[in-house]
């Protein structure tokens, strides 16, 4: 079985939001999206546009790189058909 490395985008939005003691809806309002977008971001189900990543970083007074990080994830690749 061959190992395949996939690059995934992870973030620490939930941690930062909880430290700031704001709700998902409050963060959504501040960066101009719905709370469903914030939920999806926190769960890792949605990758933001560069503009949204910038707005989130600006809100937390951080750089994009301090919030969003690329991580290598190994997965098994099954070549059988």
PyMOL Python script that loads the backbone (N, CA, C, O; Angstrom):
from pymol import cmd

cmd.read_pdbstr("""\
ATOM      1  N   UNK A   1       0.844  -1.178   0.000  1.00  0.00           N
ATOM      2  CA  UNK A   1       0.000   0.000   0.000  1.00  0.00           C
ATOM      3  C   UNK A   1       0.889   1.241   0.000  1.00  0.00           C
ATOM      4  O   UNK A   1       1.835   1.335   0.782  1.00  0.00           O
ATOM      5  N   UNK A   2       0.591   2.159  -0.852  1.00  0.00           N
ATOM      6  CA  UNK A   2       1.387   3.366  -1.026  1.00  0.00           C
ATOM      7  C   UNK A   2       0.852   4.496  -0.143  1.00  0.00           C
ATOM      8  O   UNK A   2      -0.358   4.709  -0.058  1.00  0.00           O
ATOM      9  N   UNK A   3       1.756   5.209   0.507  1.00  0.00           N
ATOM     10  CA  UNK A   3       1.374   6.364   1.324  1.00  0.00           C
ATOM     11  C   UNK A   3       1.373   7.610   0.452  1.00  0.00           C
ATOM     12  O   UNK A   3       2.304   7.835  -0.322  1.00  0.00           O
ATOM     13  N   UNK A   4       0.333   8.410   0.576  1.00  0.00           N
ATOM     14  CA  UNK A   4       0.193   9.624  -0.192  1.00  0.00           C
ATOM     15  C   UNK A   4       0.135  10.802   0.789  1.00  0.00           C
ATOM     16  O   UNK A   4      -0.604  10.745   1.772  1.00  0.00           O
ATOM     17  N   UNK A   5       0.896  11.853   0.537  1.00  0.00           N
ATOM     18  CA  UNK A   5       0.856  13.022   1.408  1.00  0.00           C
ATOM     19  C   UNK A   5      -0.044  14.083   0.802  1.00  0.00           C
ATOM     20  O   UNK A   5       0.168  14.546  -0.319  1.00  0.00           O
ATOM     21  N   UNK A   6      -1.047  14.451   1.570  1.00  0.00           N
ATOM     22  CA  UNK A   6      -1.974  15.487   1.154  1.00  0.00           C
ATOM     23  C   UNK A   6      -1.724  16.704   2.043  1.00  0.00           C
ATOM     24  O   UNK A   6      -1.462  16.564   3.238  1.00  0.00           O
ATOM     25  N   UNK A   7      -1.806  17.874   1.466  1.00  0.00           N
ATOM     26  CA  UNK A   7      -1.619  19.095   2.240  1.00  0.00           C
ATOM     27  C   UNK A   7      -2.993  19.660   2.563  1.00  0.00           C
ATOM     28  O   UNK A   7      -3.816  19.885   1.676  1.00  0.00           O
ATOM     29  N   UNK A   8      -3.223  19.885   3.864  1.00  0.00           N
ATOM     30  CA  UNK A   8      -4.505  20.432   4.299  1.00  0.00           C
ATOM     31  C   UNK A   8      -4.274  21.755   5.015  1.00  0.00           C
ATOM     32  O   UNK A   8      -3.211  21.994   5.587  1.00  0.00           O
ATOM     33  N   UNK A   9      -5.283  22.601   4.972  1.00  0.00           N
ATOM     34  CA  UNK A   9      -5.218  23.896   5.638  1.00  0.00           C
ATOM     35  C   UNK A   9      -5.903  23.772   6.993  1.00  0.00           C
ATOM     36  O   UNK A   9      -7.068  23.383   7.075  1.00  0.00           O
ATOM     37  N   UNK A  10      -5.175  24.103   8.050  1.00  0.00           N
ATOM     38  CA  UNK A  10      -5.752  24.085   9.386  1.00  0.00           C
ATOM     39  C   UNK A  10      -5.752  25.517   9.925  1.00  0.00           C
ATOM     40  O   UNK A  10      -5.051  26.390   9.413  1.00  0.00           O
ATOM     41  N   UNK A  11      -6.555  25.740  10.970  1.00  0.00           N
ATOM     42  CA  UNK A  11      -6.609  27.082  11.533  1.00  0.00           C
ATOM     43  C   UNK A  11      -6.867  27.020  13.031  1.00  0.00           C
ATOM     44  O   UNK A  11      -7.237  25.977  13.569  1.00  0.00           O
ATOM     45  N   UNK A  12      -6.666  28.145  13.688  1.00  0.00           N
ATOM     46  CA  UNK A  12      -6.927  28.229  15.120  1.00  0.00           C
ATOM     47  C   UNK A  12      -7.972  29.303  15.424  1.00  0.00           C
ATOM     48  O   UNK A  12      -7.899  29.990  16.443  1.00  0.00           O
ATOM     49  N   UNK A  13      -8.942  29.431  14.522  1.00  0.00           N
ATOM     50  CA  UNK A  13      -9.981  30.452  14.685  1.00  0.00           C
ATOM     51  C   UNK A  13     -10.783  30.235  15.963  1.00  0.00           C
ATOM     52  O   UNK A  13     -11.033  31.184  16.707  1.00  0.00           O
ATOM     53  N   UNK A  14     -11.183  29.001  16.221  1.00  0.00           N
ATOM     54  CA  UNK A  14     -12.004  28.729  17.408  1.00  0.00           C
ATOM     55  C   UNK A  14     -11.262  29.131  18.682  1.00  0.00           C
ATOM     56  O   UNK A  14     -11.836  29.772  19.563  1.00  0.00           O
ATOM     57  N   UNK A  15     -10.001  28.758  18.777  1.00  0.00           N
ATOM     58  CA  UNK A  15      -9.191  29.099  19.958  1.00  0.00           C
ATOM     59  C   UNK A  15      -9.117  30.617  20.127  1.00  0.00           C
ATOM     60  O   UNK A  15      -9.316  31.134  21.226  1.00  0.00           O
ATOM     61  N   UNK A  16      -8.831  31.322  19.042  1.00  0.00           N
ATOM     62  CA  UNK A  16      -8.732  32.782  19.105  1.00  0.00           C
ATOM     63  C   UNK A  16     -10.068  33.421  19.462  1.00  0.00           C
ATOM     64  O   UNK A  16     -10.122  34.381  20.232  1.00  0.00           O
ATOM     65  N   UNK A  17     -11.135  32.885  18.901  1.00  0.00           N
ATOM     66  CA  UNK A  17     -12.471  33.425  19.161  1.00  0.00           C
ATOM     67  C   UNK A  17     -12.850  33.236  20.631  1.00  0.00           C
ATOM     68  O   UNK A  17     -13.395  34.145  21.258  1.00  0.00           O
ATOM     69  N   UNK A  18     -12.562  32.059  21.173  1.00  0.00           N
ATOM     70  CA  UNK A  18     -12.875  31.792  22.575  1.00  0.00           C
ATOM     71  C   UNK A  18     -12.033  32.650  23.520  1.00  0.00           C
ATOM     72  O   UNK A  18     -12.520  33.102  24.556  1.00  0.00           O
ATOM     73  N   UNK A  19     -10.770  32.870  23.158  1.00  0.00           N
ATOM     74  CA  UNK A  19      -9.917  33.741  23.963  1.00  0.00           C
ATOM     75  C   UNK A  19     -10.456  35.166  24.003  1.00  0.00           C
ATOM     76  O   UNK A  19     -10.335  35.855  25.016  1.00  0.00           O
ATOM     77  N   UNK A  20     -11.046  35.599  22.904  1.00  0.00           N
ATOM     78  CA  UNK A  20     -11.600  36.944  22.799  1.00  0.00           C
ATOM     79  C   UNK A  20     -13.027  37.015  23.368  1.00  0.00           C
ATOM     80  O   UNK A  20     -13.619  38.088  23.480  1.00  0.00           O
ATOM     81  N   UNK A  21     -13.559  35.831  23.723  1.00  0.00           N
ATOM     82  CA  UNK A  21     -14.890  35.697  24.321  1.00  0.00           C
ATOM     83  C   UNK A  21     -15.987  36.291  23.437  1.00  0.00           C
ATOM     84  O   UNK A  21     -16.819  37.080  23.884  1.00  0.00           O
ATOM     85  N   UNK A  22     -15.956  35.881  22.163  1.00  0.00           N
ATOM     86  CA  UNK A  22     -17.002  36.306  21.235  1.00  0.00           C
ATOM     87  C   UNK A  22     -17.659  35.063  20.627  1.00  0.00           C
ATOM     88  O   UNK A  22     -17.060  33.989  20.577  1.00  0.00           O
ATOM     89  N   UNK A  23     -18.879  35.230  20.176  1.00  0.00           N
ATOM     90  CA  UNK A  23     -19.607  34.123  19.567  1.00  0.00           C
ATOM     91  C   UNK A  23     -19.231  33.992  18.095  1.00  0.00           C
ATOM     92  O   UNK A  23     -18.600  34.873  17.511  1.00  0.00           O
ATOM     93  N   UNK A  24     -19.635  32.874  17.521  1.00  0.00           N
ATOM     94  CA  UNK A  24     -19.423  32.682  16.091  1.00  0.00           C
ATOM     95  C   UNK A  24     -20.175  33.754  15.301  1.00  0.00           C
ATOM     96  O   UNK A  24     -19.679  34.251  14.289  1.00  0.00           O
ATOM     97  N   UNK A  25     -21.366  34.102  15.767  1.00  0.00           N
ATOM     98  CA  UNK A  25     -22.155  35.122  15.080  1.00  0.00           C
ATOM     99  C   UNK A  25     -21.480  36.487  15.146  1.00  0.00           C
ATOM    100  O   UNK A  25     -21.490  37.234  14.167  1.00  0.00           O
ATOM    101  N   UNK A  26     -20.893  36.816  16.297  1.00  0.00           N
ATOM    102  CA  UNK A  26     -20.202  38.104  16.428  1.00  0.00           C
ATOM    103  C   UNK A  26     -19.001  38.180  15.489  1.00  0.00           C
ATOM    104  O   UNK A  26     -18.769  39.208  14.853  1.00  0.00           O
ATOM    105  N   UNK A  27     -18.246  37.098  15.404  1.00  0.00           N
ATOM    106  CA  UNK A  27     -17.102  37.074  14.492  1.00  0.00           C
ATOM    107  C   UNK A  27     -17.588  37.175  13.048  1.00  0.00           C
ATOM    108  O   UNK A  27     -17.020  37.917  12.248  1.00  0.00           O
ATOM    109  N   UNK A  28     -18.633  36.432  12.722  1.00  0.00           N
ATOM    110  CA  UNK A  28     -19.193  36.475  11.371  1.00  0.00           C
ATOM    111  C   UNK A  28     -19.599  37.891  10.993  1.00  0.00           C
ATOM    112  O   UNK A  28     -19.302  38.354   9.892  1.00  0.00           O
ATOM    113  N   UNK A  29     -20.279  38.578  11.904  1.00  0.00           N
ATOM    114  CA  UNK A  29     -20.699  39.953  11.648  1.00  0.00           C
ATOM    115  C   UNK A  29     -19.508  40.869  11.409  1.00  0.00           C
ATOM    116  O   UNK A  29     -19.553  41.734  10.534  1.00  0.00           O
ATOM    117  N   UNK A  30     -18.449  40.684  12.180  1.00  0.00           N
ATOM    118  CA  UNK A  30     -17.265  41.548  12.065  1.00  0.00           C
ATOM    119  C   UNK A  30     -16.522  41.356  10.738  1.00  0.00           C
ATOM    120  O   UNK A  30     -15.938  42.301  10.208  1.00  0.00           O
ATOM    121  N   UNK A  31     -16.547  40.119  10.202  1.00  0.00           N
ATOM    122  CA  UNK A  31     -15.785  39.859   8.973  1.00  0.00           C
ATOM    123  C   UNK A  31     -16.680  39.732   7.739  1.00  0.00           C
ATOM    124  O   UNK A  31     -16.190  39.455   6.644  1.00  0.00           O
ATOM    125  N   UNK A  32     -17.984  39.931   7.910  1.00  0.00           N
ATOM    126  CA  UNK A  32     -18.890  39.993   6.776  1.00  0.00           C
ATOM    127  C   UNK A  32     -19.305  38.675   6.155  1.00  0.00           C
ATOM    128  O   UNK A  32     -19.486  38.588   4.940  1.00  0.00           O
ATOM    129  N   UNK A  33     -19.459  37.637   6.985  1.00  0.00           N
ATOM    130  CA  UNK A  33     -19.943  36.343   6.494  1.00  0.00           C
ATOM    131  C   UNK A  33     -21.056  35.845   7.410  1.00  0.00           C
ATOM    132  O   UNK A  33     -21.401  36.501   8.393  1.00  0.00           O
ATOM    133  N   UNK A  34     -21.610  34.689   7.084  1.00  0.00           N
ATOM    134  CA  UNK A  34     -22.627  34.103   7.955  1.00  0.00           C
ATOM    135  C   UNK A  34     -21.961  33.286   9.059  1.00  0.00           C
ATOM    136  O   UNK A  34     -20.795  32.905   8.960  1.00  0.00           O
ATOM    137  N   UNK A  35     -22.735  33.027  10.111  1.00  0.00           N
ATOM    138  CA  UNK A  35     -22.171  32.209  11.185  1.00  0.00           C
ATOM    139  C   UNK A  35     -21.914  30.783  10.688  1.00  0.00           C
ATOM    140  O   UNK A  35     -21.057  30.087  11.232  1.00  0.00           O
ATOM    141  N   UNK A  36     -22.644  30.346   9.667  1.00  0.00           N
ATOM    142  CA  UNK A  36     -22.414  29.010   9.103  1.00  0.00           C
ATOM    143  C   UNK A  36     -21.027  28.924   8.454  1.00  0.00           C
ATOM    144  O   UNK A  36     -20.404  27.862   8.458  1.00  0.00           O
ATOM    145  N   UNK A  37     -20.554  30.027   7.905  1.00  0.00           N
ATOM    146  CA  UNK A  37     -19.207  30.054   7.335  1.00  0.00           C
ATOM    147  C   UNK A  37     -18.166  29.906   8.440  1.00  0.00           C
ATOM    148  O   UNK A  37     -17.191  29.170   8.288  1.00  0.00           O
ATOM    149  N   UNK A  38     -18.375  30.609   9.549  1.00  0.00           N
ATOM    150  CA  UNK A  38     -17.442  30.505  10.683  1.00  0.00           C
ATOM    151  C   UNK A  38     -17.447  29.083  11.238  1.00  0.00           C
ATOM    152  O   UNK A  38     -16.391  28.533  11.549  1.00  0.00           O
ATOM    153  N   UNK A  39     -18.627  28.490  11.363  1.00  0.00           N
ATOM    154  CA  UNK A  39     -18.726  27.103  11.842  1.00  0.00           C
ATOM    155  C   UNK A  39     -17.939  26.174  10.921  1.00  0.00           C
ATOM    156  O   UNK A  39     -17.164  25.340  11.389  1.00  0.00           O
ATOM    157  N   UNK A  40     -18.137  26.319   9.614  1.00  0.00           N
ATOM    158  CA  UNK A  40     -17.436  25.475   8.640  1.00  0.00           C
ATOM    159  C   UNK A  40     -15.925  25.691   8.701  1.00  0.00           C
ATOM    160  O   UNK A  40     -15.161  24.731   8.595  1.00  0.00           O
ATOM    161  N   UNK A  41     -15.491  26.929   8.869  1.00  0.00           N
ATOM    162  CA  UNK A  41     -14.058  27.216   9.000  1.00  0.00           C
ATOM    163  C   UNK A  41     -13.477  26.541  10.237  1.00  0.00           C
ATOM    164  O   UNK A  41     -12.433  25.893  10.167  1.00  0.00           O
ATOM    165  N   UNK A  42     -14.160  26.696  11.369  1.00  0.00           N
ATOM    166  CA  UNK A  42     -13.653  26.127  12.617  1.00  0.00           C
ATOM    167  C   UNK A  42     -13.571  24.602  12.560  1.00  0.00           C
ATOM    168  O   UNK A  42     -12.690  24.002  13.177  1.00  0.00           O
ATOM    169  N   UNK A  43     -14.475  23.983  11.830  1.00  0.00           N
ATOM    170  CA  UNK A  43     -14.480  22.519  11.704  1.00  0.00           C
ATOM    171  C   UNK A  43     -13.532  22.021  10.618  1.00  0.00           C
ATOM    172  O   UNK A  43     -13.326  20.817  10.469  1.00  0.00           O
ATOM    173  N   UNK A  44     -12.956  22.956   9.860  1.00  0.00           N
ATOM    174  CA  UNK A  44     -12.042  22.570   8.790  1.00  0.00           C
ATOM    175  C   UNK A  44     -12.754  22.074   7.547  1.00  0.00           C
ATOM    176  O   UNK A  44     -12.154  21.373   6.732  1.00  0.00           O
ATOM    177  N   UNK A  45     -14.021  22.424   7.384  1.00  0.00           N
ATOM    178  CA  UNK A  45     -14.803  21.986   6.243  1.00  0.00           C
ATOM    179  C   UNK A  45     -14.818  23.012   5.116  1.00  0.00           C
ATOM    180  O   UNK A  45     -15.414  22.768   4.067  1.00  0.00           O
ATOM    181  N   UNK A  46     -14.172  24.151   5.321  1.00  0.00           N
ATOM    182  CA  UNK A  46     -14.194  25.220   4.336  1.00  0.00           C
ATOM    183  C   UNK A  46     -12.864  25.953   4.363  1.00  0.00           C
ATOM    184  O   UNK A  46     -12.357  26.299   5.431  1.00  0.00           O
ATOM    185  N   UNK A  47     -12.307  26.187   3.196  1.00  0.00           N
ATOM    186  CA  UNK A  47     -11.096  26.992   3.088  1.00  0.00           C
ATOM    187  C   UNK A  47     -11.495  28.396   2.650  1.00  0.00           C
ATOM    188  O   UNK A  47     -12.204  28.561   1.658  1.00  0.00           O
ATOM    189  N   UNK A  48     -11.045  29.401   3.383  1.00  0.00           N
ATOM    190  CA  UNK A  48     -11.471  30.764   3.084  1.00  0.00           C
ATOM    191  C   UNK A  48     -10.801  31.329   1.837  1.00  0.00           C
ATOM    192  O   UNK A  48      -9.748  30.856   1.411  1.00  0.00           O
ATOM    193  N   UNK A  49     -11.425  32.338   1.270  1.00  0.00           N
ATOM    194  CA  UNK A  49     -10.767  33.099   0.215  1.00  0.00           C
ATOM    195  C   UNK A  49      -9.629  33.888   0.867  1.00  0.00           C
ATOM    196  O   UNK A  49      -9.581  34.022   2.090  1.00  0.00           O
ATOM    197  N   UNK A  50      -8.742  34.393   0.068  1.00  0.00           N
ATOM    198  CA  UNK A  50      -7.649  35.218   0.599  1.00  0.00           C
ATOM    199  C   UNK A  50      -8.223  36.454   1.291  1.00  0.00           C
ATOM    200  O   UNK A  50      -7.726  36.871   2.338  1.00  0.00           O
ATOM    201  N   UNK A  51      -9.259  37.032   0.712  1.00  0.00           N
ATOM    202  CA  UNK A  51      -9.872  38.221   1.299  1.00  0.00           C
ATOM    203  C   UNK A  51     -10.483  37.917   2.668  1.00  0.00           C
ATOM    204  O   UNK A  51     -10.321  38.706   3.599  1.00  0.00           O
ATOM    205  N   UNK A  52     -11.174  36.801   2.804  1.00  0.00           N
ATOM    206  CA  UNK A  52     -11.751  36.437   4.095  1.00  0.00           C
ATOM    207  C   UNK A  52     -10.653  36.126   5.105  1.00  0.00           C
ATOM    208  O   UNK A  52     -10.752  36.531   6.263  1.00  0.00           O
ATOM    209  N   UNK A  53      -9.620  35.424   4.692  1.00  0.00           N
ATOM    210  CA  UNK A  53      -8.496  35.136   5.588  1.00  0.00           C
ATOM    211  C   UNK A  53      -7.872  36.440   6.086  1.00  0.00           C
ATOM    212  O   UNK A  53      -7.506  36.560   7.255  1.00  0.00           O
ATOM    213  N   UNK A  54      -7.758  37.412   5.182  1.00  0.00           N
ATOM    214  CA  UNK A  54      -7.212  38.719   5.551  1.00  0.00           C
ATOM    215  C   UNK A  54      -8.109  39.420   6.574  1.00  0.00           C
ATOM    216  O   UNK A  54      -7.621  39.972   7.560  1.00  0.00           O
ATOM    217  N   UNK A  55      -9.414  39.394   6.335  1.00  0.00           N
ATOM    218  CA  UNK A  55     -10.352  40.043   7.268  1.00  0.00           C
ATOM    219  C   UNK A  55     -10.292  39.406   8.658  1.00  0.00           C
ATOM    220  O   UNK A  55     -10.318  40.105   9.670  1.00  0.00           O
ATOM    221  N   UNK A  56     -10.212  38.091   8.694  1.00  0.00           N
ATOM    222  CA  UNK A  56     -10.130  37.387   9.983  1.00  0.00           C
ATOM    223  C   UNK A  56      -8.826  37.742  10.686  1.00  0.00           C
ATOM    224  O   UNK A  56      -8.826  38.034  11.882  1.00  0.00           O
ATOM    225  N   UNK A  57      -7.725  37.719   9.962  1.00  0.00           N
ATOM    226  CA  UNK A  57      -6.427  38.067  10.544  1.00  0.00           C
ATOM    227  C   UNK A  57      -6.437  39.493  11.069  1.00  0.00           C
ATOM    228  O   UNK A  57      -5.948  39.759  12.167  1.00  0.00           O
ATOM    229  N   UNK A  58      -6.988  40.401  10.290  1.00  0.00           N
ATOM    230  CA  UNK A  58      -7.063  41.809  10.693  1.00  0.00           C
ATOM    231  C   UNK A  58      -7.898  41.959  11.969  1.00  0.00           C
ATOM    232  O   UNK A  58      -7.534  42.715  12.870  1.00  0.00           O
ATOM    233  N   UNK A  59      -9.015  41.235  12.038  1.00  0.00           N
ATOM    234  CA  UNK A  59      -9.871  41.301  13.216  1.00  0.00           C
ATOM    235  C   UNK A  59      -9.107  40.888  14.472  1.00  0.00           C
ATOM    236  O   UNK A  59      -9.232  41.531  15.514  1.00  0.00           O
ATOM    237  N   UNK A  60      -8.320  39.823  14.379  1.00  0.00           N
ATOM    238  CA  UNK A  60      -7.564  39.333  15.536  1.00  0.00           C
ATOM    239  C   UNK A  60      -6.213  40.045  15.696  1.00  0.00           C
ATOM    240  O   UNK A  60      -5.452  39.732  16.612  1.00  0.00           O
ATOM    241  N   UNK A  61      -5.920  40.993  14.813  1.00  0.00           N
ATOM    242  CA  UNK A  61      -4.663  41.739  14.834  1.00  0.00           C
ATOM    243  C   UNK A  61      -3.464  40.794  14.714  1.00  0.00           C
ATOM    244  O   UNK A  61      -2.470  40.926  15.428  1.00  0.00           O
ATOM    245  N   UNK A  62      -3.589  39.841  13.791  1.00  0.00           N
ATOM    246  CA  UNK A  62      -2.537  38.868  13.526  1.00  0.00           C
ATOM    247  C   UNK A  62      -2.298  38.806  12.025  1.00  0.00           C
ATOM    248  O   UNK A  62      -3.021  39.429  11.248  1.00  0.00           O
ATOM    249  N   UNK A  63      -1.292  38.061  11.624  1.00  0.00           N
ATOM    250  CA  UNK A  63      -1.073  37.827  10.200  1.00  0.00           C
ATOM    251  C   UNK A  63      -1.864  36.588   9.793  1.00  0.00           C
ATOM    252  O   UNK A  63      -2.252  35.783  10.638  1.00  0.00           O
ATOM    253  N   UNK A  64      -2.095  36.446   8.511  1.00  0.00           N
ATOM    254  CA  UNK A  64      -2.786  35.264   7.999  1.00  0.00           C
ATOM    255  C   UNK A  64      -2.039  34.002   8.423  1.00  0.00           C
ATOM    256  O   UNK A  64      -2.657  33.002   8.789  1.00  0.00           O
ATOM    257  N   UNK A  65      -0.717  34.051   8.373  1.00  0.00           N
ATOM    258  CA  UNK A  65       0.109  32.890   8.715  1.00  0.00           C
ATOM    259  C   UNK A  65      -0.016  32.492  10.186  1.00  0.00           C
ATOM    260  O   UNK A  65       0.251  31.344  10.539  1.00  0.00           O
ATOM    261  N   UNK A  66      -0.419  33.429  11.047  1.00  0.00           N
ATOM    262  CA  UNK A  66      -0.610  33.109  12.459  1.00  0.00           C
ATOM    263  C   UNK A  66      -1.933  32.394  12.705  1.00  0.00           C
ATOM    264  O   UNK A  66      -2.134  31.809  13.770  1.00  0.00           O
ATOM    265  N   UNK A  67      -2.824  32.435  11.741  1.00  0.00           N
ATOM    266  CA  UNK A  67      -4.147  31.830  11.904  1.00  0.00           C
ATOM    267  C   UNK A  67      -4.309  30.583  11.042  1.00  0.00           C
ATOM    268  O   UNK A  67      -4.877  29.585  11.486  1.00  0.00           O
ATOM    269  N   UNK A  68      -3.814  30.640   9.821  1.00  0.00           N
ATOM    270  CA  UNK A  68      -3.965  29.530   8.882  1.00  0.00           C
ATOM    271  C   UNK A  68      -2.605  28.904   8.595  1.00  0.00           C
ATOM    272  O   UNK A  68      -1.646  29.602   8.266  1.00  0.00           O
ATOM    273  N   UNK A  69      -2.531  27.574   8.724  1.00  0.00           N
ATOM    274  CA  UNK A  69      -1.287  26.860   8.517  1.00  0.00           C
ATOM    275  C   UNK A  69      -1.523  25.645   7.626  1.00  0.00           C
ATOM    276  O   UNK A  69      -2.576  25.011   7.687  1.00  0.00           O
ATOM    277  N   UNK A  70      -0.541  25.336   6.808  1.00  0.00           N
ATOM    278  CA  UNK A  70      -0.605  24.133   5.991  1.00  0.00           C
ATOM    279  C   UNK A  70       0.021  22.985   6.767  1.00  0.00           C
ATOM    280  O   UNK A  70       1.051  23.147   7.423  1.00  0.00           O
ATOM    281  N   UNK A  71      -0.615  21.827   6.682  1.00  0.00           N
ATOM    282  CA  UNK A  71      -0.124  20.654   7.388  1.00  0.00           C
ATOM    283  C   UNK A  71      -0.164  19.470   6.424  1.00  0.00           C
ATOM    284  O   UNK A  71      -1.116  19.306   5.661  1.00  0.00           O
ATOM    285  N   UNK A  72       0.878  18.655   6.472  1.00  0.00           N
ATOM    286  CA  UNK A  72       0.903  17.455   5.639  1.00  0.00           C
ATOM    287  C   UNK A  72       0.147  16.353   6.370  1.00  0.00           C
ATOM    288  O   UNK A  72       0.356  16.109   7.559  1.00  0.00           O
ATOM    289  N   UNK A  73      -0.731  15.700   5.630  1.00  0.00           N
ATOM    290  CA  UNK A  73      -1.522  14.621   6.195  1.00  0.00           C
ATOM    291  C   UNK A  73      -1.289  13.385   5.342  1.00  0.00           C
ATOM    292  O   UNK A  73      -1.492  13.414   4.128  1.00  0.00           O
ATOM    293  N   UNK A  74      -0.862  12.298   5.979  1.00  0.00           N
ATOM    294  CA  UNK A  74      -0.618  11.073   5.226  1.00  0.00           C
ATOM    295  C   UNK A  74      -1.894  10.275   5.108  1.00  0.00           C
ATOM    296  O   UNK A  74      -2.639  10.113   6.074  1.00  0.00           O
ATOM    297  N   UNK A  75      -2.134   9.784   3.918  1.00  0.00           N
ATOM    298  CA  UNK A  75      -3.289   8.927   3.689  1.00  0.00           C
ATOM    299  C   UNK A  75      -2.842   7.701   2.903  1.00  0.00           C
ATOM    300  O   UNK A  75      -1.869   7.760   2.151  1.00  0.00           O
ATOM    301  N   UNK A  76      -3.550   6.600   3.078  1.00  0.00           N
ATOM    302  CA  UNK A  76      -3.232   5.385   2.342  1.00  0.00           C
ATOM    303  C   UNK A  76      -3.867   5.459   0.970  1.00  0.00           C
ATOM    304  O   UNK A  76      -5.042   5.797   0.827  1.00  0.00           O
ATOM    305  N   UNK A  77      -3.088   5.143  -0.018  1.00  0.00           N
ATOM    306  CA  UNK A  77      -3.581   5.133  -1.390  1.00  0.00           C
ATOM    307  C   UNK A  77      -3.674   3.689  -1.834  1.00  0.00           C
ATOM    308  O   UNK A  77      -2.677   2.968  -1.859  1.00  0.00           O
ATOM    309  N   UNK A  78      -4.850   3.283  -2.176  1.00  0.00           N
ATOM    310  CA  UNK A  78      -5.055   1.902  -2.613  1.00  0.00           C
ATOM    311  C   UNK A  78      -5.133   1.890  -4.143  1.00  0.00           C
ATOM    312  O   UNK A  78      -6.061   2.451  -4.727  1.00  0.00           O
ATOM    313  N   UNK A  79      -4.167   1.257  -4.776  1.00  0.00           N
ATOM    314  CA  UNK A  79      -4.109   1.238  -6.235  1.00  0.00           C
ATOM    315  C   UNK A  79      -4.894   0.098  -6.848  1.00  0.00           C
ATOM    316  O   UNK A  79      -4.893  -0.050  -8.070  1.00  0.00           O
ATOM    317  N   UNK A  80      -5.559  -0.705  -6.053  1.00  0.00           N
ATOM    318  CA  UNK A  80      -6.338  -1.831  -6.589  1.00  0.00           C
ATOM    319  C   UNK A  80      -7.596  -1.315  -7.248  1.00  0.00           C
ATOM    320  O   UNK A  80      -8.235  -0.388  -6.749  1.00  0.00           O
ATOM    321  N   UNK A  81      -7.956  -1.921  -8.383  1.00  0.00           N
ATOM    322  CA  UNK A  81      -9.184  -1.524  -9.067  1.00  0.00           C
ATOM    323  C   UNK A  81     -10.060  -2.706  -9.331  1.00  0.00           C
ATOM    324  O   UNK A  81     -11.141  -2.559  -9.902  1.00  0.00           O
TER     325      UNK A  81
END
""", "prot")
cmd.dss("prot")
cmd.show_as("cartoon", "prot")
cmd.util.cbc("prot")
cmd.orient("prot")
